[in-house]
Amino acid sequence: MTNSDEITKLRREIELLKKEIAELRLKAPSGVMQICSSCKKVKDPNGHWLPLDRYLHLYMGIDSSHGYCDECAARLIAEEEG
């Protein structure tokens, strides 16, 4: 492959990446996300309150899993130990 071919290939890849970035920017939420102070549900653009993990899946294509942060894990262990 010549340098010219490599440069052409890289330019095509850069253009594809630019398109992907533009598409991601269109999908990314902007502004203020309303989150319930009590239950942590998120208000979607249609005014419905959804659990955060459902909102992320529907509007951003993100799947989530659940676990405990270090502070909560330590607190739960301490509570179990009594």
C-alpha positions in Angstrom: 0.0 0.0 0.0 1.4 3.4 -1.0 1.5 6.4 1.3 -1.2 8.0 -0.9 -3.5 5.0 -0.4 -2.9 5.1 3.4 -3.7 8.8 3.5 -6.9 8.2 1.5 -7.9 5.4 3.8 -7.2 7.6 6.9 -9.2 10.5 5.4 -12.2 8.2 4.9 -11.9 6.9 8.4 -11.8 10.4 9.8 -14.9 11.4 7.8 -16.7 8.3 9.2 -15.7 9.3 12.7 -16.9 12.9 12.2 -20.3 11.6 11.1 -20.5 9.3 14.1 -19.6 12.1 16.5 -22.2 14.3 14.9 -24.9 11.6 15.3 -23.9 11.1 19.0 -24.2 14.8 19.6 -27.7 14.7 18.3 -28.6 11.9 20.6 -27.0 13.3 23.7 -29.3 15.0 26.1 -28.7 18.7 26.8 -29.9 21.2 29.3 -31.2 20.2 32.7 -32.3 16.7 33.6 -35.0 16.7 36.2 -34.4 14.1 38.9 -36.8 13.5 41.7 -35.1 14.3 45.0 -36.9 11.4 46.7 -37.0 8.4 44.4 -34.4 9.5 41.8 -36.7 9.0 38.9 -36.0 11.1 35.8 -38.5 13.2 33.8 -38.4 12.3 30.1 -39.1 14.8 27.3 -42.7 13.6 27.3 -43.2 14.5 30.9 -43.2 10.9 32.2 -41.2 9.9 35.3 -38.9 6.9 34.7 -36.4 5.0 36.8 -32.9 6.3 35.9 -31.8 3.0 34.4 -34.9 2.9 32.1 -34.3 6.5 31.0 -30.7 5.8 30.1 -31.7 2.7 28.1 -34.6 4.4 26.2 -33.0 7.7 25.4 -29.3 7.0 25.3 -29.0 3.3 24.5 -27.1 2.6 27.7 -27.7 -0.5 29.7 -26.8 -0.6 33.4 -26.1 -3.0 36.2 -26.4 -2.5 39.9 -24.0 -2.7 42.7 -22.8 -0.7 45.7 -20.3 2.1 45.9 -17.5 1.7 48.5 -19.3 4.0 51.0 -22.6 2.2 50.8 -21.0 -1.3 50.9 -19.1 -0.3 54.0 -22.2 1.1 55.7 -24.2 -2.1 54.8 -21.5 -4.3 56.2 -21.3 -2.3 59.4 -25.1 -2.5 59.8 -25.0 -6.3 59.3 -22.2 -6.7 61.9 -24.4 -4.8 64.2 
